Amino acid sequence: MNISRRKFCGTLAASLAVANASSFAEDSTTTPLRVIAYNIYGLTGWPKQRSLAKQAVAKGQMARRLAMELALHEPDIINFSESPAEELTQEVAKLLGMNHVRFASGGNWPGTLLSRYEISEFHNAPMATERPKDLFTRHWGSATIQLPGGEPLVVHSAHLYPTAEPTVRLKEIRVMLESMKPALDAGQSMLLIGDLNHGPDTEEYQLWIDAGWTDTFARVGKGDGPTIKADIPKWRIDYVMAAGPIADQIVESRPLFEGEFRLHIDDKKSFALSDHLPQLAVFDAAKR
């Protein structure tokens, strides 16, 4: 029996959502927590000028393509930097059976946080004063996620200023650390995930470490772990950082240089989902 492309895609979306809802029914107290930080480049595909990337966007395929590739890694929490229109990230969330929070941008690069667990509260740019216009022109937001059988987990989603000159980025980090200090001092479990736009050999990175954050890749990763670009990765600027008890539960951290996240350079017609690679980190509460 022949079916239309529209009906096929609708059936595929429904099947994917049901499959994920079923797989996510397990108790998180017995399964590791899987976290992904991913700059998705506006969900245009990369390089976005390639004809197949343009076709995928025009046909409304990109949310499904992204959701299917992410589903292979069974994520519990996902951060998106450079989010597209909210209806697209909402579609990804629905396909994955996840809750959705959007963090408005000070410019044109909003953030998104997805969680298969309840998001009990969230705040955009959670500082004591009004956001200065020159800071967080990408995004920064925090959310409290209710993990079954455990304490609430605070997750900071961030995309920091991108230039090589670090002045603005350093200001952003110092503002964030001031906001985070009470929780850091109290030893609360927290995650910081996103495109931080600096390498591990910088003043910015050292500020995080000195404040008590643990770089999960530095703790358990292998090699240099570059996350950009998706054809020949050279720089590590995307992170999953942890603080508090959860930092001692890290068992895996690596960039996903594979599947549709990777641009296959021998195929001149191919495109990747983004110019970045996702950064995956896995935490096991049984590791104490």
VENMOFEN-V479508 format. One record per pair of residues at least 12 apart in sequence whose ideal C-beta (glycine too) atoms are under 6 Angstrom apart, sorted by the first residue. I is the first residue (numbers start at 0). J is the second residue. D is the distance in whole Angstrom. If there is no record, write none. Layout:
i=I j=J d=D
i=I j=J d=D
This chain:
i=12 j=94 d=6
i=15 j=94 d=5
i=16 j=94 d=5
i=16 j=96 d=6
i=19 j=70 d=6
i=19 j=95 d=5
i=19 j=96 d=4
i=20 j=96 d=4
i=23 j=96 d=6
i=23 j=115 d=5
i=26 j=147 d=6
i=27 j=146 d=6
i=27 j=147 d=5
i=28 j=148 d=4
i=31 j=281 d=5
i=31 j=283 d=5
i=32 j=75 d=5
i=32 j=282 d=4
i=33 j=73 d=6
i=33 j=74 d=5
i=33 j=75 d=5
i=33 j=281 d=5
i=34 j=76 d=5
i=34 j=239 d=5
i=34 j=280 d=5
i=35 j=74 d=5
i=35 j=77 d=5
i=35 j=277 d=5
i=35 j=279 d=5
i=36 j=78 d=5
i=36 j=192 d=4
i=36 j=193 d=5
i=36 j=237 d=5
i=36 j=239 d=5
i=36 j=278 d=5
i=37 j=79 d=6
i=37 j=277 d=4
i=38 j=80 d=4
i=38 j=81 d=5
i=38 j=194 d=4
i=38 j=275 d=4
i=39 j=79 d=5
i=39 j=81 d=6
i=39 j=273 d=5
i=40 j=81 d=6
i=40 j=273 d=4
i=40 j=274 d=5
i=41 j=81 d=5
i=41 j=83 d=5
i=42 j=61 d=5
i=42 j=83 d=4
i=42 j=87 d=6
i=43 j=56 d=6
i=44 j=270 d=4
i=45 j=271 d=5
i=45 j=273 d=5
i=45 j=274 d=4
i=49 j=270 d=5
i=51 j=268 d=6
i=51 j=270 d=6
i=52 j=270 d=4
i=62 j=87 d=5
i=62 j=90 d=4
i=62 j=91 d=5
i=65 j=91 d=6
i=65 j=272 d=6
i=66 j=91 d=5
i=66 j=94 d=4
i=66 j=95 d=5
i=68 j=258 d=6
i=68 j=259 d=5
i=75 j=115 d=5
i=76 j=114 d=5
i=77 j=113 d=4
i=78 j=112 d=6
i=78 j=156 d=4
i=78 j=192 d=4
i=78 j=193 d=5
i=79 j=111 d=4
i=80 j=110 d=6
i=80 j=158 d=4
i=80 j=193 d=5
i=80 j=194 d=4
i=81 j=108 d=5
i=82 j=109 d=5
i=82 j=111 d=5
i=85 j=101 d=6
i=88 j=111 d=5
i=92 j=113 d=5
i=97 j=113 d=4
i=97 j=114 d=6
i=97 j=115 d=5
i=98 j=114 d=5
i=98 j=118 d=5
i=99 j=113 d=6
i=100 j=112 d=5
i=100 j=118 d=6
i=100 j=121 d=5
i=100 j=142 d=6
i=102 j=123 d=5
i=102 j=138 d=5
i=102 j=140 d=3
i=103 j=123 d=6
i=104 j=138 d=5
i=105 j=135 d=5
i=105 j=136 d=4
i=106 j=136 d=4
i=108 j=137 d=4
i=109 j=138 d=6
i=110 j=138 d=3
i=110 j=140 d=6
i=110 j=156 d=5
i=110 j=158 d=6
i=112 j=142 d=5
i=112 j=156 d=5
i=114 j=144 d=5
i=116 j=144 d=5
i=116 j=145 d=6
i=116 j=146 d=6
i=117 j=145 d=4
i=118 j=142 d=5
i=118 j=144 d=6
i=119 j=143 d=5
i=119 j=145 d=5
i=120 j=143 d=5
i=121 j=142 d=4
i=122 j=141 d=5
i=123 j=140 d=5
i=124 j=139 d=5
i=125 j=141 d=5
i=125 j=178 d=6
i=126 j=174 d=6
i=126 j=178 d=5
i=134 j=170 d=6
i=134 j=171 d=5
i=137 j=158 d=4
i=138 j=158 d=5
i=139 j=157 d=5
i=140 j=156 d=5
i=141 j=155 d=5
i=142 j=154 d=5
i=152 j=188 d=6
i=153 j=189 d=5
i=154 j=190 d=5
i=155 j=191 d=5
i=156 j=193 d=5
i=157 j=193 d=4
i=158 j=193 d=5
i=158 j=194 d=5
i=159 j=171 d=5
i=159 j=195 d=5
i=159 j=196 d=5
i=161 j=196 d=5
i=165 j=203 d=6
i=168 j=203 d=6
i=169 j=203 d=6
i=172 j=203 d=6
i=172 j=206 d=5
i=176 j=210 d=5
i=183 j=211 d=5
i=183 j=242 d=6
i=186 j=243 d=5
i=187 j=243 d=5
i=188 j=243 d=4
i=188 j=244 d=5
i=188 j=245 d=4
i=189 j=242 d=5
i=189 j=243 d=6
i=190 j=241 d=6
i=191 j=240 d=4
i=192 j=239 d=5
i=194 j=237 d=5
i=195 j=238 d=5
i=196 j=236 d=5
i=198 j=235 d=6
i=211 j=242 d=5
i=212 j=240 d=4
i=212 j=242 d=5
i=213 j=241 d=5
i=213 j=246 d=4
i=214 j=240 d=6
i=215 j=239 d=5
i=215 j=241 d=6
i=215 j=249 d=5
i=215 j=252 d=4
i=215 j=280 d=4
i=216 j=252 d=4
i=218 j=249 d=5
i=219 j=249 d=6
i=219 j=252 d=5
i=220 j=252 d=5
i=220 j=253 d=6
i=224 j=254 d=6
i=226 j=254 d=5
i=226 j=275 d=6
i=226 j=276 d=5
i=226 j=278 d=6
i=227 j=275 d=5
i=228 j=274 d=5
i=229 j=261 d=6
i=229 j=262 d=5
i=229 j=271 d=4
i=229 j=274 d=6
i=229 j=276 d=6
i=230 j=262 d=4
i=230 j=264 d=5
i=237 j=275 d=6
i=237 j=278 d=4
i=239 j=278 d=6
i=239 j=280 d=4
i=245 j=282 d=6
i=248 j=282 d=4
i=248 j=283 d=6
i=248 j=284 d=6
i=248 j=286 d=5
i=249 j=282 d=6
i=250 j=281 d=5
i=250 j=283 d=5
i=251 j=281 d=4
i=252 j=280 d=4
i=253 j=279 d=6
i=254 j=276 d=4
i=254 j=278 d=6
i=255 j=276 d=6
i=255 j=277 d=5
i=255 j=279 d=6
i=256 j=276 d=6
i=259 j=272 d=5
i=260 j=272 d=6
i=260 j=276 d=6
i=260 j=277 d=6
